[in-house]
């Protein structure tokens, strides 16, 4: 009887620690969407970017992705995102889709421009950089390596 009470107490203790960990982790994440003025940008591809993804300047979250859609005329991907109203962006700013580490998700990185003219609400950023997929980069690396091997074989044949 006493053995089952001890096992029950240990199980309750482990369960309480697990719940405390989940509450702590949830409180530390910044999953809330940022309200502010909306901006859009057109990309060739938005691979891996999701609604609610962060928008960052210098690694600091200043906004979040609101929506993504396909332009029916140009077939380009359009991302709409909110920016905190405390931050005004120059019209020549650049937005790019970047990866948050090797296995992390994607987010939008803003690089403020230098012009004095600021982007208005519902404005569009013209300077964009598309997402690079891991598969594309690996394919390019394999292609370059295989081309290097072919050149070495040709040199060996000439000797």
Helices and strands as residue ranges (DSSP letters): H 2-28, E 37-43, E 54-57, E 60-70, E 77-83, E 94-99, E 106-111, E 123-125, E 127-129, H 134-158
